[in-house]
Amino acid sequence: MRVMVMVKATKDSEAGIMPSPELFEAMGKFNEELVNAGIMLTGDGLKPSSQGKRVAFDGPNRTVIDGPFAETRELVAGFWIWEVKDMAEAVEWAKRCPNPMPGPSELEIRPFYEMADFADVITPELAEQEERLRVKLADR
């Protein structure tokens, strides 16, 4: 099963405060463990929301909203995509993670939908299209 592990933003991450060399080294070691175990597919940190935008949808209308965004604790500061056997394995790996922020912080783990989850609504044509897109992405 694939999961996204999100590092929740904090006041420090939203202020653009960079991690200490010690934290950067600890996270590098953890990422290396994840890669060596075949768990980590990708991951990255995100710049503060002040450098981001949101696009709000209301029917045919689109509104662009400039950051920064309120509710820091609801923002994402970074992420990993992991391939794990189940949620319990994802939780065990997450518990091994160094604290990703200087102070209190939080990780959120969310499973991805897989094509099998859409079996009742997807047509064979849409399934074929999805597979073609996955192959194209894998070839990049």
N, C-alpha and C positions, 0 to 999 in steps of 0.2 A: 504494500500500500504506500502511496505517496502522500506526504504531509508537508505543509508549509509551517515552519517554525518562525514566528515573528518576534523580534525583539521590540518590546514596547518602548516608545520614546519617554524621555524624562526632561526635566527642566534643563539639565546640562546638555543633552543631545540636541535639544531644540535651540540652545544658545550656540551650537556649533563647537562646543568644547571637545577637543580630540582626546582619545584614550591615552592613558599613560603608556610609556614604553613597556612597562611590566604587564599591563592588561593586554596590550597588542600582542606581546609574546605569548601570554597564556592562551589567548583566543587562537593564535596561529597554531599552537600545539594541539588544541582541541579540534580545530578544523582538520589538521593532519590525521588525527585519530579517526575522525569521521570518514575521511577519504580512504584511509587504509582499510577501514572496516567495510567499505562499499556502501556506506549510508548516505553520504553527502553527494547530491547531484549538482547543486550550485548554491551560491549564497553571496550576499553583499550587504554593505551598509548604505543607508540612504542619507542624503543631506537634509538639513532642517526643513521643516515645512515652509519656512519663509522663502525658500527657493523653489517651491512647488506651486502647482495650480490645481484646481478642481474644475471639472466641467459638470454642471448640474443640468439634468434633463427634465423637461416638463412637456410631454407630447412632442411636437415638432420643434420646440424652442430649446436653445442651448445657451447657458449662461456660464461665463468663465469667471472663476473666483480666485483671486490671488491669495497666496499664503502671506503671513503665517495663519495657521488654523488654531482655533481654541481647543480646549480639552486635550492637553498634551498627553495625558495617560491613555487616550484613545488612538493616538498616532503610532505609526510604525517607524522605527529607527533603523531596522535592518531585518534580514530574513535569511533562511536556509530553505532549500527544498531537499527533503530526505526521502529515501526509499527504505522502508522498514517493514517487518513482517506484520506488525499490529501496533495499536496505539500504546500498549504497555511498553514495547521496545522504544518507541519515540519518547515516552516519558522518562524511561531509564537514561537515555542519552541526554535529554534535556537537564536532568538532575546532575549530570556530570559536568555541565557547562560552567566555566568560570562566570562569576557575576559580570554581565556584559556592560554594566554601568558603574560609575564610582560609588553611588549610593544604592538605595533600594531599587530593584528593577524587576521586570516580569517578562517571561516568555509565554507566548500563546501558541498552541499546536492545533492545527486544523487539517483534517483530511481533505484531499481533493476528491471531487466527483470523478468516477471512472465511467467509461461508456456503458458498462453493464448497469449502472444506476439509471440509465435512460431507456432501458430495454422496452418499456411500455409506450414510449412516445417517439422513438427514433425510427425512421424508415431505413431500408437497406441502402438507399441512395445517399442519405445523410451519413450513415455509418461509413460508407465507402469514401465519401468526401473527407470525413474526419481522419480516416486512415491515410489518405493521400497527403493531407496537411502534416500529419505527424512524421511521415517519411521525409517530406521536404525539409521540415525543421531539423530532423536528425542528420540530414545530409549537409547541413550548413557548416 
